[in-house]
Amino acid sequence: MGNHSSLLPLIYLLLAVLFIVGIKQLSSPKTARNGNLLAAFSMLAAILITSAQEKILTAPIMLIGILIGGGVGLLLAYRVKMTDMPQLVALFNGMGGGAAALVEGTELFEKLGAHAPLLLARTIPMTVGTAIGCITFSGSMVAFGKLQGLIGPKASKSFILKALTLAFAAIILISATFFLIRINPLVYEVLAVTAFIFGIVMVIPIGGADMPVVISLLNSFTGLSVAFAGFVLRNNLLIISGTLVGASGTLLTQLMCRAMNRSLSNVLFGAFGASPGGKGELAVSGSPSSNGSIKQISLDDAAVLLAYAKNVIIVPGYGLAVAQAQHQIRDLADLLGKKGVEVKYAIHPVAGRMPGHMNVLLAEANVPYPQLHEMDEINPEFPRTDLVLVVGANDVVNPAARATKTSPIYGMPILNVDQAEKVVVLKRGMSPGFAGIENELFYNPKTYMLFGDARETLQKLTAAVKEA
C-alpha cells in the first residue's frame, strides 16, 4: 500500500500532463478530436483512481456510473443536431459547475458531522467555489432555455431585474463573509440558494445575440468552481484542469467581446441583442428600403458567376447551421475546386451561437482545415476576390458596423465582404439578424440576393455549376 501511495503523485502528474496536452490539441480542428479523447481519458482515470484510493465508491457503483453517464453522453452525441450544440454546451457547463458545488457542499457537511476542524485554507475555496458553481448551474440552464426557445431570447432593460441582480450579489457577499467568520450550515445554505437565484436574474436580461459570450463566460466559471473543489479536496489534478478551463474560458470571453467591440460589462448589463425572429417567409421580390433596393439573381446566373470566378470566399453563418447545409456547401466548394476556382471560408469569431460554432459545423462536413480562415487573416483578401458567397450570415457582414455611427453594432469588427467585386447572399428572406437591424450589404449595388432554403438551394446551385 505504501508503494502504491508513493506512486500516486507521479500518476496524477502524468494524468495532468495528458490533460494539458489534450486541451492544447483542442486549439486545432485537426487534433481536436484526439485532444478531447485524451483529456476525457485522463479525467476519467483520475476520478477512478481517486475514488478507489479514498474509498469513496465501490467498483460496482463506479461501473454503473460510467455506464449511465457514458450511455447518456453517447446518446446525446448521436442525437443532438449541430444547430443544438450551443444548448448542449450550456447544459454541460451547468452540470460541471453544479457538480463542483455539490462536492464542496458535501465536504462541508461531512466535516461538520464529524466535528472536524475547518481551516480558512479550505473554507475560502469552499465558499467561493460553491457560489460560482451555483451561479454557473442556474445561469447555464437559463442560457439553455434561451437558445432552445423555452425562454424569450430578447434582451431586457428592466430596472427590476437589474436591481435584483445587484441585491442578490450583495446578499452573496454578505452571507459569504458571515460564513467565513463563523461556520454555520444555515448561512451556507443561504449563500448557495442566493447564488442560484443570482445566476438566473443575471442571464435572463441578456439578449440572444450575446449568448456566445455568456456561454464562454459560464465555461470559465465552471473551470474556477472545479479548481476550488480541487483545493477543498486537495486534488492537484482538479486544480490544474479547473485552472486551465477557467483561464481559457476567460481569454475566449475577452476575444469574443473584442470581436463584438463590446466590454464584458456592456454584454452583461447593456441589454443589447434582439430576437432574430422566425425563419422568415421566402422573399419573392426585392423589397424597397430607405437604403435602396435589392437585386435578385437566378440559380443559373449565380452558377455562372461561381464557375467562372478565379477565387471565391464562402462566409457561413447561423442560417447554414439551421438548414444543416454544411455538407452541401462542401460539395459545392469541392466542385468549384475541380473547376480550378480557389475556395476559402471566412470565419467570424461570433458567427453562430457559440464560440467556434462555424469551425465545428464545417469540421463535421470534413471541410479541409487549410481552407478555413479567421477574420483578421481573410479581411485583406476581399478586395482581390471575384465573388463572395454569404450563406446565412447577417450582422457579421453588415457594413453599418463600419460606417453608420448610429447603428447598435457600430465599431464591431466585421468581415469586409462589401469590398469584393461581387457578392451573392443566400438567405431565406429579409428578416434581420440578432441585432434586429437591416443589413446594408443587401442593398449594395454589387450584391445579389438568392432566396431559398440553404440546403435545397445549394444542392440546386451545385447541379447548375456542373452544367455551367
C-alpha positions in Angstrom: 0.0 0.0 0.0 2.9 2.3 0.8 4.5 1.7 -2.6 1.2 2.5 -4.3 0.7 5.7 -2.2 4.2 6.9 -3.2 3.3 6.3 -6.9 0.1 8.4 -6.7 1.7 11.8 -7.1 3.6 10.6 -10.2 0.4 9.1 -11.7 -1.5 12.4 -11.0 1.3 14.3 -12.6 1.2 12.1 -15.7 -2.6 12.5 -15.9 -2.3 16.3 -15.5 0.3 16.4 -18.4 -2.1 14.3 -20.6 -4.9 16.7 -19.7 -2.9 19.7 -20.6 -1.8 18.1 -23.9 -5.4 17.3 -24.6 -6.5 20.9 -24.0 -3.7 22.1 -26.3 -4.9 19.8 -29.1 -8.3 21.4 -28.9 -6.9 24.6 -30.5 -6.9 23.0 -33.9 -9.7 21.1 -35.7 -7.1 18.7 -37.0 -6.3 17.4 -33.5 -9.4 18.5 -31.6 -11.0 15.0 -31.6 -7.9 13.3 -30.3 -7.4 16.1 -27.7 -11.0 15.7 -26.5 -10.5 11.9 -26.1 -7.1 12.4 -24.3 -8.5 14.9 -21.8 -11.6 12.8 -21.2 -9.4 9.7 -20.6 -7.1 11.5 -18.2 -10.0 12.9 -16.2 -11.9 9.6 -16.1 -8.7 7.8 -14.9 -8.2 10.5 -12.2 -11.8 10.0 -11.0 -11.5 6.3 -10.8 -8.1 6.4 -9.0 -9.2 9.0 -6.5 -12.5 7.1 -5.8 -10.6 3.9 -5.2 -7.9 5.5 -3.1 -10.3 7.4 -0.9 -12.8 4.6 -0.8 -15.5 7.0 -2.0 -17.2 4.5 -4.3 -17.1 0.7 -4.8 -16.2 -0.8 -8.1 -19.8 -1.8 -9.0 -21.1 1.7 -8.3 -18.3 3.2 -10.4 -19.2 0.9 -13.2 -22.8 1.7 -13.0 -22.0 5.4 -13.0 -19.7 5.0 -16.1 -22.4 3.1 -18.0 -25.2 5.6 -17.2 -23.1 8.7 -17.9 -21.4 7.2 -20.9 -24.7 6.0 -22.3 -26.3 9.4 -21.9 -23.3 11.1 -23.4 -23.3 8.6 -26.4 -27.0 9.1 -27.0 -26.6 12.9 -26.9 -23.6 12.8 -29.3 -25.6 10.9 -31.9 -29.0 12.6 -31.5 -28.2 16.3 -30.9 -28.1 18.3 -34.1 -25.3 20.8 -34.8 -27.8 23.6 -34.5 -28.5 22.5 -31.0 -24.8 22.2 -30.0 -24.7 25.6 -28.2 -27.6 24.4 -26.0 -25.6 21.2 -25.2 -22.5 23.2 -24.3 -24.6 25.4 -22.0 -26.0 22.3 -20.4 -22.6 20.7 -19.9 -21.3 24.0 -18.4 -24.1 24.0 -15.9 -23.6 20.4 -15.0 -19.9 20.9 -14.3 -20.5 23.9 -12.1 -23.4 22.2 -10.3 -21.3 19.1 -9.6 -18.4 21.1 -8.2 -20.8 23.0 -5.9 -22.3 19.7 -4.7 -18.8 18.3 -4.0 -17.9 21.3 -1.9 -21.2 21.2 0.0 -20.9 17.5 0.7 -17.4 18.0 2.0 -18.6 20.8 4.3 -21.4 18.8 5.9 -19.2 15.7 6.3 -16.7 17.7 8.2 -19.4 19.4 10.3 -21.0 16.0 11.0 -17.7 14.6 12.1 -16.9 17.7 14.2 -13.7 18.1 12.2 -11.9 21.5 12.3 -12.2 23.6 9.1 -9.3 25.9 8.3 -9.6 29.0 6.2 -7.4 27.3 3.6 -10.4 25.1 2.9 -13.4 27.2 3.8 -12.4 30.1 1.5 -12.3 27.9 -1.7 -15.4 26.0 -0.4 -17.3 29.3 -0.1 -16.2 30.8 -3.4 -16.5 27.6 -5.3 -20.0 26.9 -4.1 -21.1 30.4 -5.1 -19.6 30.2 -8.5 -20.8 26.7 -9.1 -24.4 27.6 -8.2 -24.3 30.7 -10.4 -22.9 28.6 -13.3 -25.6 25.9 -12.9 -28.6 28.2 -12.9 -27.1 30.7 -15.4 -26.3 27.9 -17.8 -29.9 26.5 -17.5 -31.3 29.9 -18.4 -28.8 30.2 -21.4 -30.0 26.7 -22.5 -33.6 27.8 -22.2 -33.0 31.0 -24.3 -31.1 29.0 -27.0 -33.7 26.3 -27.0 -36.6 28.8 -27.3 -38.1 27.9 -24.0 -37.3 31.4 -22.7 -37.8 34.6 -24.7 -34.5 35.4 -26.4 -35.0 39.2 -26.4 -32.8 41.4 -24.3 -34.4 43.2 -21.4 -33.7 46.6 -19.9 -35.9 46.0 -16.9 -34.9 48.1 -13.9 -36.3 45.5 -11.6 -34.1 42.7 -12.9 -31.0 44.9 -12.7 -32.0 45.9 -9.1 -32.5 42.2 -8.2 -29.1 41.3 -9.7 -27.4 43.9 -7.5 -29.4 42.9 -4.4 -28.6 39.2 -4.8 -24.9 40.0 -5.4 -24.9 41.9 -2.2 -26.5 39.1 -0.3 -23.9 36.6 -1.7 -21.0 38.8 -0.4 -22.6 39.3 3.0 -23.5 35.7 3.5 -20.1 34.5 2.3 -18.4 36.9 4.8 -20.6 35.7 7.7 -19.9 32.1 6.8 -16.1 32.6 6.8 -16.3 34.4 10.2 -18.4 31.7 11.8 -19.1 28.4 10.1 -22.9 27.9 10.0 -24.8 25.4 7.8 -27.8 27.8 7.6 -25.6 30.7 6.3 -24.0 28.3 3.8 -27.5 27.3 2.5 -28.5 30.9 2.2 -25.3 31.5 0.2 -26.0 28.6 -2.2 -29.7 29.5 -2.8 -28.9 33.2 -3.3 -26.1 32.3 -5.8 -28.5 30.0 -7.6 -31.1 32.8 -8.0 -28.4 35.3 -8.9 -27.4 33.2 -11.9 -31.0 33.3 -13.1 -31.5 37.1 -12.8 -28.1 37.7 -14.2 -28.6 35.8 -17.5 -32.4 36.4 -18.1 -31.9 40.1 -19.2 -29.2 39.2 -21.7 -30.2 39.0 -25.4 -29.8 36.1 -27.7 -27.1 38.0 -29.6 -24.8 37.8 -26.6 -25.3 34.1 -25.8 -21.9 33.1 -27.3 -20.2 35.5 -24.8 -22.4 34.2 -21.9 -21.6 30.6 -22.7 -17.9 31.3 -22.8 -18.0 33.2 -19.5 -20.0 30.5 -17.8 -17.4 28.0 -19.1 -14.7 29.9 -17.3 -16.9 29.9 -14.2 -17.2 26.1 -14.4 -13.4 25.8 -14.5 -13.0 28.1 -11.5 -15.5 26.1 -9.5 -13.7 22.9 -10.3 -10.4 24.4 -9.3 -11.8 25.5 -6.0 -13.2 22.0 -5.5 -9.6 20.8 -6.1 -8.4 22.9 -3.2 -11.2 21.6 -1.0 -10.3 18.0 -1.8 -6.6 18.7 -2.0 -6.6 17.2 -5.5 -3.9 18.6 -7.8 -5.5 17.3 -11.0 -8.7 19.1 -10.3 -6.8 22.3 -9.5 -4.8 22.1 -12.8 -7.7 21.2 -15.0 -10.1 23.7 -13.5 -7.5 26.5 -13.7 -6.9 25.6 -17.4 -10.6 25.7 -18.2 -11.1 28.9 -16.2 -8.2 30.7 -17.9 -9.0 29.5 -21.4 -12.7 30.5 -20.9 -11.7 33.9 -19.6 -9.4 34.5 -22.6 -12.0 33.4 -25.0 -14.6 35.7 -23.4 -12.2 38.6 -23.9 -11.7 37.6 -27.5 -15.4 37.4 -28.1 -16.0 40.8 -26.6 -13.2 42.3 -28.7 -14.8 40.7 -31.8 -18.0 42.5 -31.0 -16.3 45.7 -29.9 -18.1 45.5 -26.6 -17.0 45.4 -23.0 -18.0 42.4 -20.8 -20.0 44.8 -18.5 -21.9 46.0 -21.6 -22.7 42.5 -22.6 -23.9 41.6 -19.1 -25.8 44.8 -18.3 -26.2 46.6 -21.6 -29.2 44.6 -22.8 -28.0 44.6 -26.4 -29.4 42.0 -28.7 -32.8 41.1 -30.0 -34.6 38.1 -31.3 -33.7 37.3 -34.8 -37.3 36.4 -35.4 -38.5 33.4 -37.1 -37.1 31.8 -40.2 -39.0 34.2 -42.2 -41.1 33.9 -45.3 -39.4 33.2 -48.5 -39.0 36.5 -50.4 -40.5 36.7 -53.8 -39.4 40.1 -54.9 -37.0 42.8 -54.0 -38.3 44.9 -51.0 -37.6 48.6 -51.1 -35.9 50.2 -48.2 -34.5 53.5 -47.1 -31.2 52.1 -48.1 -32.2 51.4 -51.7 -33.5 48.3 -53.4 -32.2 44.8 -53.6 -31.2 42.8 -56.7 -32.2 39.2 -57.0 -30.2 36.6 -59.0 -31.3 33.3 -60.6 -29.7 30.0 -59.8 -28.3 29.7 -63.3 -26.8 33.2 -63.2 -25.3 32.6 -59.7 -23.8 29.3 -61.0 -22.1 31.1 -63.9 -20.6 33.7 -61.6 -19.3 30.9 -59.3 -18.0 28.6 -62.1 -16.1 31.4 -63.9 -14.6 33.1 -60.9 -10.9 32.8 -60.2 -11.4 32.9 -56.4 -14.4 32.6 -54.2 -14.8 33.2 -50.4 -17.6 31.5 -48.6 -19.0 33.2 -45.5 -21.0 30.7 -43.3 -23.5 31.9 -40.7 -26.1 30.6 -38.4 -28.5 30.2 -41.3 -26.2 27.5 -42.6 -26.4 25.6 -39.3 -30.2 25.9 -39.2 -30.5 24.4 -42.7 -28.0 21.7 -41.9 -26.3 22.6 -45.2 -22.7 22.1 -44.2 -22.3 19.0 -46.4 -23.9 20.8 -49.4 -21.6 23.8 -49.1 -18.6 21.4 -49.0 -19.9 19.7 -52.1 -20.2 23.0 -53.9 -16.7 24.1 -52.8 -15.2 20.7 -53.9 -16.8 21.1 -57.3 -15.5 24.6 -57.7 -12.0 23.4 -56.8 -12.2 20.8 -59.5 -13.0 23.6 -61.9 -9.9 25.5 -60.9 -11.6 28.0 -58.6 -9.7 28.9 -55.4 -12.1 28.5 -52.5 -11.7 29.8 -49.0 -14.0 30.1 -46.0 -14.1 33.3 -43.9 -14.9 32.6 -40.2 -16.1 35.4 -38.0 -15.4 34.9 -34.2 -19.0 35.3 -33.2 -20.8 33.7 -36.2 -23.3 31.3 -34.9 -24.5 30.8 -31.3 -21.3 29.7 -29.5 -17.6 30.2 -29.8 -16.2 28.2 -32.8 -19.7 27.2 -34.0 -18.8 27.5 -37.7 -15.5 25.7 -37.3 -17.2 22.8 -35.6 -20.0 22.8 -38.2 -17.6 22.7 -41.2 -15.3 20.2 -39.5 -18.3 17.9 -39.3 -18.6 18.1 -43.1 -14.8 17.3 -43.4 -14.1 20.7 -44.9 -10.2 20.9 -45.2 -8.8 22.9 -42.4 -6.4 24.9 -44.6 -9.5 26.4 -46.3 -10.7 28.0 -43.0 -9.5 31.5 -42.4 -10.2 33.7 -39.4 -11.4 37.3 -39.8 -8.1 39.1 -39.4 -6.4 36.8 -41.8 -9.1 36.9 -44.6 -10.1 40.5 -44.5 -7.2 41.8 -46.6 -8.2 39.4 -49.3 -11.7 40.6 -50.0 -10.7 43.5 -52.3 -8.9 40.9 -54.5 -11.8 38.4 -54.5 -14.0 37.9 -57.5 -17.0 36.6 -55.7 -18.2 36.1 -52.1 -20.9 33.7 -51.3 -22.6 34.5 -48.0 -24.7 31.7 -46.6 -26.9 32.5 -43.6 -24.6 35.2 -42.2 -26.1 38.6 -41.3 -24.7 41.0 -38.7 -21.1 39.9 -39.1 -21.1 41.1 -42.7 -23.1 44.3 -42.2 -21.1 47.4 -43.3 -23.1 49.5 -40.9 -20.7 48.4 -38.2 -18.0 50.3 -40.1 -19.8 53.3 -41.4 -23.1 54.1 -39.5 -22.3 55.7 -36.2 -26.0 55.4 -35.1 -26.1 51.7 -35.6 -26.2 49.5 -32.5 -23.4 47.4 -34.0 -21.1 50.3 -34.9 -17.5 49.5 -34.2 -17.9 45.8 -34.2 -15.2 44.2 -36.4 -16.8 42.6 -39.4 -15.9 40.6 -42.5 -15.3 43.1 -45.2 -17.5 41.3 -47.7 -18.6 44.5 -49.4 -15.1 45.1 -50.7 -15.2 42.1 -53.0 -16.0 42.5 -56.7 -19.4 40.7 -56.4 -21.4 39.3 -53.5 -24.1 36.6 -53.6 -26.2 36.3 -50.4 -28.1 33.1 -49.9 -30.9 33.7 -47.4 -34.4 32.6 -46.7 -35.9 36.1 -46.5 -35.2 39.7 -45.5 -35.6 39.1 -41.7 -32.9 40.9 -39.6 -30.1 39.2 -37.7 -29.7 39.1 -33.9 -29.1 42.8 -33.7 -32.6 43.4 -35.2 -31.4 45.9 -37.9 -31.4 45.9 -41.6 -28.2 44.8 -43.3 -26.8 47.5 -45.6 -24.9 44.8 -47.6 -28.1 43.6 -49.1 -28.7 46.9 -50.7 -25.2 47.3 -52.1 -25.2 47.7 -55.9 -22.8 44.7 -56.3 -24.8 42.4 -54.0 -27.2 39.8 -55.5 -29.8 38.1 -53.3 -30.5 34.4 -53.9 -33.6 33.5 -51.8 -34.4 30.0 -50.6 -33.6 27.3 -48.0 -29.8 27.0 -47.9 -29.7 23.2 -48.2 -32.1 22.9 -51.1 -30.6 26.0 -52.9 -27.0 24.8 -52.5 -28.0 21.4 -54.0 -29.6 23.1 -57.0 -26.7 25.5 -57.2 -24.2 22.7 -57.3 -26.1 21.0 -60.1 -26.2 24.2 -62.0 -22.5 24.8 -61.6 -21.8 21.3 -63.1 -23.7 22.4 -66.2 -22.1 25.8 -66.4 
